[in-house]
């Protein structure tokens, strides 16, 4: 059994669309203050353009996703 985690950061872009960035795997433990600082940095540096051609302008939310994978068999 394998347990994997990823941190998804969601933003709204200048075209009013929701976009997300995923950090896989995140540094643990996940600290909400650090997450907010990172999200503010992403917005303030204006380094990313979205698939709609817009700029990342506001934070929406952040979520830690945990996935448990249990293999049931292998095939050749």
C-alpha positions in Angstrom: 0.0 0.0 0.0 1.3 3.4 -0.9 0.2 6.8 0.5 0.9 9.9 -1.6 0.1 13.5 -0.8 -0.2 16.6 -3.0 -1.0 20.2 -2.2 -3.4 21.9 -4.6 -3.4 25.7 -4.7 -6.4 27.3 -6.5 -6.5 30.8 -7.8 -8.8 33.0 -9.9 -7.3 34.5 -13.0 -7.9 37.9 -14.7 -10.4 36.2 -17.0 -12.4 35.1 -13.9 -11.5 31.4 -14.3 -10.3 29.1 -11.6 -6.8 27.7 -12.1 -4.7 25.5 -9.9 -1.1 24.6 -9.2 -0.1 21.3 -7.6 2.9 20.7 -5.4 3.8 17.0 -5.4 4.9 16.1 -2.7 4.5 19.1 -0.4 6.9 19.8 2.5 5.4 18.4 5.6 3.9 19.4 7.9 1.9 21.7 5.7 1.8 25.1 7.4 -1.1 27.4 6.3 1.0 30.5 6.9 3.7 29.3 4.5 1.0 28.2 2.0 -0.5 31.7 2.1 2.9 33.3 1.7 3.6 31.1 -1.3 0.3 32.0 -2.9 0.9 35.7 -2.3 4.3 35.3 -3.9 2.8 33.6 -7.0 0.3 36.5 -7.4 2.8 39.3 -6.7 5.6 38.0 -9.0 3.2 37.6 -11.9 5.3 34.8 -13.4 2.4 32.6 -14.5 -0.1 33.0 -17.2 -3.1 30.7 -17.3 -4.4 28.6 -20.1 -7.0 31.3 -20.8 -4.2 33.9 -21.3 -4.9 35.6 -18.0 -2.8 36.4 -15.0 -3.2 34.9 -11.6 -4.9 37.6 -9.5 -6.6 36.2 -6.3 -6.4 33.2 -4.0 -9.3 30.8 -3.8 -8.2 28.0 -1.6 -5.6 25.4 -0.8 -6.2 21.7 -0.1 -4.0 18.8 0.9 -5.0 15.7 -1.1 -4.1 12.3 0.2 -4.3 9.2 -2.0 -4.0 5.6 -0.8 -3.1 3.1 -3.5 -3.4 -0.6 -2.9 -2.1 -2.8 -5.8 -4.3 -5.8 -6.5 -2.0 -7.5 -9.0 0.5 -7.1 -11.8 0.2 -8.1 -15.4 2.8 -8.7 -18.0 
